[in-house]
Amino acid sequence: MSQEFQNIPELAALHHPESLVRIPMEQDVPLTSRVRALMDTPAFQRLSRITQLGLAAKVYPGATHTRLEHSLGVYHNALLYLQQLIHDPRFTETVTPHEAEVLIAASLLHDIGHWPFCHPIEDMGLSNLPDHEEFAAEYLAEESWPAEILRREWQIEPREVLDLLAGVVHTPGQKLVQSILSGPIDIDKMDYLHRDSLHAGVPYGRNFDRNRLIRSLVVNERADGLAISSKGRTAAELMVFARYVMFGEVYWHHAVRSATSMLTRSFQQVHTNLDLRALFRLDERDFIQQLTKQIAGQPDAPLLEGVFGDVRRLYKRIAEYSYFQSPEIYQRLARKSYDFLVRCSGFLAEELSRQVGRRIEPWQVIIDAPPPRREVEFEVQIHFAKEDRFRALTDVSPVVESMAQTQFDDSVKRVRLFVHPDIRECIPEIQTVSECLNAAYEQTQGNLFPAG
C-alpha cells in the first residue's frame, strides 16, 4: 500500500521534482504539471493580491506576505506530513491514496474563498455576510476552471475538496486527513506560525523544531486524527508556546487590533450599502478603494483615513482588560455580538463626554473584544512506544497543562478601548474610564429591546 502512495505524483516530486518554486525562507516547493495548472487559474492568482496578515503590516512593515505564498507553504507541508505518515501501517489501512490526493489538492486551495481582511470581518457576525466557504464553492463551481482541472488532471470531484475544507467527512480516512488540514498540529498552523513570524521580523513563531515534529507524526489511538511520538513532545510543547506568543505579540498586538477595529467599524457603518459578493471578489487594493469611496464625506471617514490614508493615525489605547486582571469587565464584553459592542461604544462616548466636558462622537470610541468564535484548542495525544500507550499532551506536559487551565482565547485576547488620537489627552484616568464603561454596559443592556 505504501508504494501506491509513493506513486502519487506530488509525493514522488519531493525526491524527483519536475520543477520547483522557492518561497521564504529558502523553501523549495516541488510542482507537478497538475499543481501548476491549478496555480495558473485566476482564482488562485487572486491570492497573490491578498495579504495573509491584513493590517499587521501597519505595525510590522515586513508582514506583507500573501495568501498565495502561504498556500504554497501549506501544500508543501501536506506532502511532508504524508511522506511521514505513509510509513505508519495504521495510516495506510485507514486512508486511501485517493483521499490523500484530495488532501493535497485541498491544501493548495484551502484559502481560495478568502477575501481581503476576511477573518476580522467574519468575526463581526453580520447577518447578511456570506462565509468564505461559500466563496470557495463559487470558485470551484461545476463550470469553473479549477473544477475542470480537478476532474481532468486529478480525477477528483470539486465537491470532495469542498467537503474537506468545510469539515464534512464521511469515512474514517476522510476524518483522518481532515485533521491534517485542520486540527491542533495541522499543516496550516505549521506554516503560518513560521511564515508570519519570519515576515513580521519576530522570532516567536519559529522557536520550535518543525522537522522534529513532522518526523514524530503518528496516527492517534482511535485512528481518526494525528498524534505524535514521545520523541516529538518537546517540539509540540514549543509549538504550543509559539502559538501562544504569536497571538499575544502579533495577531492581538494592541496597535494591530486598533487598525483592525477601525476597519471593522467602518465596514459596519457602510456594509448594508454594498454589494458584498462583488466586493469580496476584489483584490485588497480595489477592496480598500471601494470601502474608502463609500465612506467618503461621512463624519466617520477619519476611521479609514487613519488606516489607509497618507498619514497613519491609529486610534490610541486608553484601557485594557484581561481575563485574569479584570475578570468582571472582561466577561461582560468578551464574546458579545458586534452590534452590542457598537451600541456600548456609543453610550461610552456619551459617558466620557460628560466627564471631559466636550463632545465625543460615537465613532471616536471603539470597544475591541474577543469575538464569539474561539480558536482551536491544542489537544493532541502522545504515543509512548515502549508502553504502547497514548496519553494527552496536557497530562504529561506541565507547560501545556498550565496554558490549558483556561481557554486559549482568554489567555491571549484582551478587551481594549481605543479612542481617536485628538481626544486621547483629555480622557480621564483609567479608573474613571472603567466606571464610564460599566455605566455604558448597563445602558446597553437596558436598551437592547427598547419599548414600543
MOBEL-V999458 format. One record per residue. N is the residue number from 1. RES is the residue in one letter. PSI is psi in radians with two decimals (none if undefined). Layout:
BEGIN
n=N res=RES psi=PSI
n=N res=RES psi=PSI
END
This chain:
BEGIN
n=1 res=M psi=-0.68
n=2 res=S psi=-0.63
n=3 res=Q psi=-0.59
n=4 res=E psi=-0.66
n=5 res=F psi=-0.72
n=6 res=Q psi=-0.42
n=7 res=N psi=-0.13
n=8 res=I psi=2.19
n=9 res=P psi=-0.72
n=10 res=E psi=-0.63
n=11 res=L psi=-0.69
n=12 res=A psi=-0.59
n=13 res=A psi=-0.31
n=14 res=L psi=-0.57
n=15 res=H psi=-0.50
n=16 res=H psi=1.28
n=17 res=P psi=2.44
n=18 res=E psi=-0.72
n=19 res=S psi=2.94
n=20 res=L psi=2.67
n=21 res=V psi=2.39
n=22 res=R psi=2.26
n=23 res=I psi=2.77
n=24 res=P psi=2.60
n=25 res=M psi=2.16
n=26 res=E psi=0.75
n=27 res=Q psi=2.02
n=28 res=D psi=1.97
n=29 res=V psi=2.05
n=30 res=P psi=2.41
n=31 res=L psi=2.47
n=32 res=T psi=2.98
n=33 res=S psi=-0.63
n=34 res=R psi=-0.49
n=35 res=V psi=-0.80
n=36 res=R psi=-0.61
n=37 res=A psi=-0.72
n=38 res=L psi=-0.69
n=39 res=M psi=-0.55
n=40 res=D psi=-0.04
n=41 res=T psi=2.62
n=42 res=P psi=-0.62
n=43 res=A psi=-0.68
n=44 res=F psi=-0.72
n=45 res=Q psi=-0.46
n=46 res=R psi=-0.55
n=47 res=L psi=-0.31
n=48 res=S psi=-0.16
n=49 res=R psi=0.33
n=50 res=I psi=2.11
n=51 res=T psi=2.62
n=52 res=Q psi=-0.70
n=53 res=L psi=0.18
n=54 res=G psi=-2.02
n=55 res=L psi=0.11
n=56 res=A psi=-0.45
n=57 res=A psi=-0.29
n=58 res=K psi=-0.32
n=59 res=V psi=-0.71
n=60 res=Y psi=1.66
n=61 res=P psi=-0.42
n=62 res=G psi=-0.15
n=63 res=A psi=1.00
n=64 res=T psi=0.25
n=65 res=H psi=2.76
n=66 res=T psi=2.90
n=67 res=R psi=-0.42
n=68 res=L psi=-0.81
n=69 res=E psi=-0.80
n=70 res=H psi=-0.72
n=71 res=S psi=-0.68
n=72 res=L psi=-0.66
n=73 res=G psi=-0.70
n=74 res=V psi=-0.74
n=75 res=Y psi=-0.79
n=76 res=H psi=-0.72
n=77 res=N psi=-0.66
n=78 res=A psi=-0.72
n=79 res=L psi=-0.73
n=80 res=L psi=-0.67
n=81 res=Y psi=-0.83
n=82 res=L psi=-0.69
n=83 res=Q psi=-0.66
n=84 res=Q psi=-0.80
n=85 res=L psi=-0.45
n=86 res=I psi=-0.14
n=87 res=H psi=0.00
n=88 res=D psi=1.95
n=89 res=P psi=-0.57
n=90 res=R psi=-0.48
n=91 res=F psi=-0.87
n=92 res=T psi=-0.34
n=93 res=E psi=-0.40
n=94 res=T psi=-0.72
n=95 res=V psi=2.35
n=96 res=T psi=2.74
n=97 res=P psi=-0.64
n=98 res=H psi=-0.75
n=99 res=E psi=-0.60
n=100 res=A psi=-0.68
n=101 res=E psi=-0.62
n=102 res=V psi=-0.71
n=103 res=L psi=-0.76
n=104 res=I psi=-0.82
n=105 res=A psi=-0.73
n=106 res=A psi=-0.62
n=107 res=S psi=-0.65
n=108 res=L psi=-0.59
n=109 res=L psi=0.18
n=110 res=H psi=-0.39
n=111 res=D psi=0.22
n=112 res=I psi=-0.44
n=113 res=G psi=0.01
n=114 res=H psi=2.51
n=115 res=W psi=3.02
n=116 res=P psi=2.35
n=117 res=F psi=0.66
n=118 res=C psi=-0.89
n=119 res=H psi=-0.81
n=120 res=P psi=-0.56
n=121 res=I psi=-0.71
n=122 res=E psi=-0.63
n=123 res=D psi=-0.34
n=124 res=M psi=-0.41
n=125 res=G psi=0.59
n=126 res=L psi=2.50
n=127 res=S psi=-0.55
n=128 res=N psi=0.34
n=129 res=L psi=2.10
n=130 res=P psi=2.63
n=131 res=D psi=2.92
n=132 res=H psi=-0.35
n=133 res=E psi=-0.62
n=134 res=E psi=-0.71
n=135 res=F psi=-0.65
n=136 res=A psi=-0.72
n=137 res=A psi=-0.61
n=138 res=E psi=-0.71
n=139 res=Y psi=-0.40
n=140 res=L psi=0.45
n=141 res=A psi=2.85
n=142 res=E psi=-0.72
n=143 res=E psi=0.09
n=144 res=S psi=2.80
n=145 res=W psi=-0.87
n=146 res=P psi=-0.66
n=147 res=A psi=-0.71
n=148 res=E psi=-0.72
n=149 res=I psi=-0.73
n=150 res=L psi=-0.76
n=151 res=R psi=-0.83
n=152 res=R psi=-0.76
n=153 res=E psi=-0.34
n=154 res=W psi=-0.27
n=155 res=Q psi=0.72
n=156 res=I psi=2.34
n=157 res=E psi=2.37
n=158 res=P psi=-0.60
n=159 res=R psi=-0.54
n=160 res=E psi=-0.72
n=161 res=V psi=-0.78
n=162 res=L psi=-0.70
n=163 res=D psi=-0.72
n=164 res=L psi=-0.73
n=165 res=L psi=-0.60
n=166 res=A psi=-0.05
n=167 res=G psi=0.35
n=168 res=V psi=1.82
n=169 res=V psi=2.55
n=170 res=H psi=-0.39
n=171 res=T psi=2.78
n=172 res=P psi=-0.65
n=173 res=G psi=-0.73
n=174 res=Q psi=-0.68
n=175 res=K psi=-0.69
n=176 res=L psi=-0.80
n=177 res=V psi=-0.48
n=178 res=Q psi=-0.57
n=179 res=S psi=-0.42
n=180 res=I psi=-0.63
n=181 res=L psi=-0.61
n=182 res=S psi=1.81
n=183 res=G psi=-3.02
n=184 res=P psi=-0.66
n=185 res=I psi=0.85
n=186 res=D psi=2.99
n=187 res=I psi=-0.40
n=188 res=D psi=-0.93
n=189 res=K psi=-0.71
n=190 res=M psi=-0.58
n=191 res=D psi=-0.87
n=192 res=Y psi=-0.56
n=193 res=L psi=-0.82
n=194 res=H psi=-0.81
n=195 res=R psi=-0.76
n=196 res=D psi=-0.70
n=197 res=S psi=-0.77
n=198 res=L psi=-0.89
n=199 res=H psi=-0.51
n=200 res=A psi=-0.29
n=201 res=G psi=0.44
n=202 res=V psi=2.68
n=203 res=P psi=-0.18
n=204 res=Y psi=-0.70
n=205 res=G psi=-0.01
n=206 res=R psi=0.10
n=207 res=N psi=0.73
n=208 res=F psi=2.71
n=209 res=D psi=1.65
n=210 res=R psi=-0.78
n=211 res=N psi=-0.73
n=212 res=R psi=-0.73
n=213 res=L psi=-0.75
n=214 res=I psi=-0.70
n=215 res=R psi=-0.25
n=216 res=S psi=0.03
n=217 res=L psi=2.34
n=218 res=V psi=3.08
n=219 res=V psi=2.47
n=220 res=N psi=-3.14
n=221 res=E psi=-0.65
n=222 res=R psi=0.01
n=223 res=A psi=0.58
n=224 res=D psi=0.26
n=225 res=G psi=-3.09
n=226 res=L psi=2.60
n=227 res=A psi=3.10
n=228 res=I psi=2.63
n=229 res=S psi=2.87
n=230 res=S psi=-0.44
n=231 res=K psi=-0.35
n=232 res=G psi=0.10
n=233 res=R psi=-0.86
n=234 res=T psi=-0.73
n=235 res=A psi=-0.66
n=236 res=A psi=-0.73
n=237 res=E psi=-0.76
n=238 res=L psi=-0.53
n=239 res=M psi=-0.72
n=240 res=V psi=-0.81
n=241 res=F psi=-0.65
n=242 res=A psi=-0.77
n=243 res=R psi=-0.73
n=244 res=Y psi=-0.83
n=245 res=V psi=-0.64
n=246 res=M psi=-0.64
n=247 res=F psi=-0.77
n=248 res=G psi=-0.67
n=249 res=E psi=-0.36
n=250 res=V psi=-1.17
n=251 res=Y psi=-0.64
n=252 res=W psi=0.48
n=253 res=H psi=2.43
n=254 res=H psi=-0.66
n=255 res=A psi=-0.57
n=256 res=V psi=-0.76
n=257 res=R psi=-0.57
n=258 res=S psi=-0.90
n=259 res=A psi=-0.73
n=260 res=T psi=-0.73
n=261 res=S psi=-0.54
n=262 res=M psi=-0.72
n=263 res=L psi=-0.86
n=264 res=T psi=-0.61
n=265 res=R psi=-0.71
n=266 res=S psi=-0.76
n=267 res=F psi=-0.69
n=268 res=Q psi=-0.58
n=269 res=Q psi=-0.55
n=270 res=V psi=-0.05
n=271 res=H psi=-0.49
n=272 res=T psi=-0.26
n=273 res=N psi=0.06
n=274 res=L psi=2.62
n=275 res=D psi=1.67
n=276 res=L psi=-0.62
n=277 res=R psi=-0.67
n=278 res=A psi=-0.73
n=279 res=L psi=-0.76
n=280 res=F psi=-0.18
n=281 res=R psi=-0.11
n=282 res=L psi=2.79
n=283 res=D psi=3.13
n=284 res=E psi=-0.74
n=285 res=R psi=-0.84
n=286 res=D psi=-0.58
n=287 res=F psi=-0.84
n=288 res=I psi=-0.73
n=289 res=Q psi=-0.74
n=290 res=Q psi=-0.75
n=291 res=L psi=-0.75
n=292 res=T psi=-0.72
n=293 res=K psi=-0.68
n=294 res=Q psi=-0.61
n=295 res=I psi=-0.13
n=296 res=A psi=2.38
n=297 res=G psi=-0.16
n=298 res=Q psi=2.73
n=299 res=P psi=-0.57
n=300 res=D psi=0.27
n=301 res=A psi=-0.55
n=302 res=P psi=-0.35
n=303 res=L psi=-0.94
n=304 res=L psi=-0.59
n=305 res=E psi=-0.63
n=306 res=G psi=-0.42
n=307 res=V psi=-0.78
n=308 res=F psi=-0.05
n=309 res=G psi=-3.13
n=310 res=D psi=-0.49
n=311 res=V psi=2.15
n=312 res=R psi=2.05
n=313 res=R psi=1.43
n=314 res=L psi=2.60
n=315 res=Y psi=2.62
n=316 res=K psi=2.50
n=317 res=R psi=2.21
n=318 res=I psi=-0.28
n=319 res=A psi=2.68
n=320 res=E psi=2.40
n=321 res=Y psi=2.16
n=322 res=S psi=2.87
n=323 res=Y psi=-0.59
n=324 res=F psi=-0.65
n=325 res=Q psi=-0.52
n=326 res=S psi=1.10
n=327 res=P psi=-0.59
n=328 res=E psi=-0.88
n=329 res=I psi=-0.73
n=330 res=Y psi=-0.87
n=331 res=Q psi=-0.41
n=332 res=R psi=-0.56
n=333 res=L psi=-0.48
n=334 res=A psi=2.38
n=335 res=R psi=0.35
n=336 res=K psi=2.82
n=337 res=S psi=2.71
n=338 res=Y psi=-0.65
n=339 res=D psi=-0.71
n=340 res=F psi=-0.78
n=341 res=L psi=-0.66
n=342 res=V psi=-0.75
n=343 res=R psi=-0.77
n=344 res=C psi=-0.67
n=345 res=S psi=-0.67
n=346 res=G psi=-0.80
n=347 res=F psi=-0.62
n=348 res=L psi=-0.69
n=349 res=A psi=-0.69
n=350 res=E psi=-0.77
n=351 res=E psi=-0.76
n=352 res=L psi=-0.61
n=353 res=S psi=-0.72
n=354 res=R psi=-0.63
n=355 res=Q psi=-0.71
n=356 res=V psi=-0.17
n=357 res=G psi=0.48
n=358 res=R psi=2.76
n=359 res=R psi=2.16
n=360 res=I psi=2.12
n=361 res=E psi=2.62
n=362 res=P psi=-0.64
n=363 res=W psi=-0.14
n=364 res=Q psi=-0.04
n=365 res=V psi=2.27
n=366 res=I psi=2.31
n=367 res=I psi=2.10
n=368 res=D psi=2.21
n=369 res=A psi=2.73
n=370 res=P psi=2.33
n=371 res=P psi=2.93
n=372 res=P psi=-0.64
n=373 res=R psi=2.20
n=374 res=R psi=2.75
n=375 res=E psi=2.77
n=376 res=V psi=2.29
n=377 res=E psi=2.68
n=378 res=F psi=1.61
n=379 res=E psi=1.93
n=380 res=V psi=2.62
n=381 res=Q psi=2.62
n=382 res=I psi=2.31
n=383 res=H psi=2.13
n=384 res=F psi=1.82
n=385 res=A psi=-0.69
n=386 res=K psi=-0.59
n=387 res=E psi=-0.18
n=388 res=D psi=0.95
n=389 res=R psi=2.46
n=390 res=F psi=2.39
n=391 res=R psi=2.57
n=392 res=A psi=2.46
n=393 res=L psi=-0.63
n=394 res=T psi=-0.38
n=395 res=D psi=-0.41
n=396 res=V psi=-0.11
n=397 res=S psi=1.96
n=398 res=P psi=-0.50
n=399 res=V psi=-0.90
n=400 res=V psi=-0.71
n=401 res=E psi=-0.69
n=402 res=S psi=-0.73
n=403 res=M psi=-0.21
n=404 res=A psi=0.13
n=405 res=Q psi=-0.55
n=406 res=T psi=3.01
n=407 res=Q psi=2.49
n=408 res=F psi=-0.78
n=409 res=D psi=-0.71
n=410 res=D psi=-0.40
n=411 res=S psi=-0.57
n=412 res=V psi=-0.20
n=413 res=K psi=2.48
n=414 res=R psi=2.74
n=415 res=V psi=2.22
n=416 res=R psi=2.59
n=417 res=L psi=2.21
n=418 res=F psi=2.52
n=419 res=V psi=2.77
n=420 res=H psi=2.45
n=421 res=P psi=-0.56
n=422 res=D psi=-0.39
n=423 res=I psi=0.06
n=424 res=R psi=-0.76
n=425 res=E psi=-0.38
n=426 res=C psi=-0.02
n=427 res=I psi=2.36
n=428 res=P psi=-3.13
n=429 res=E psi=2.83
n=430 res=I psi=-0.66
n=431 res=Q psi=-0.76
n=432 res=T psi=-0.68
n=433 res=V psi=-0.76
n=434 res=S psi=-0.69
n=435 res=E psi=-0.72
n=436 res=C psi=-0.70
n=437 res=L psi=-0.75
n=438 res=N psi=-0.70
n=439 res=A psi=-0.72
n=440 res=A psi=-0.67
n=441 res=Y psi=-0.80
n=442 res=E psi=-0.69
n=443 res=Q psi=-0.67
n=444 res=T psi=-0.78
n=445 res=Q psi=-0.72
n=446 res=G psi=-0.23
n=447 res=N psi=0.24
n=448 res=L psi=-0.60
n=449 res=F psi=1.32
n=450 res=P psi=2.56
n=451 res=A psi=2.59
n=452 res=G psi=none
END
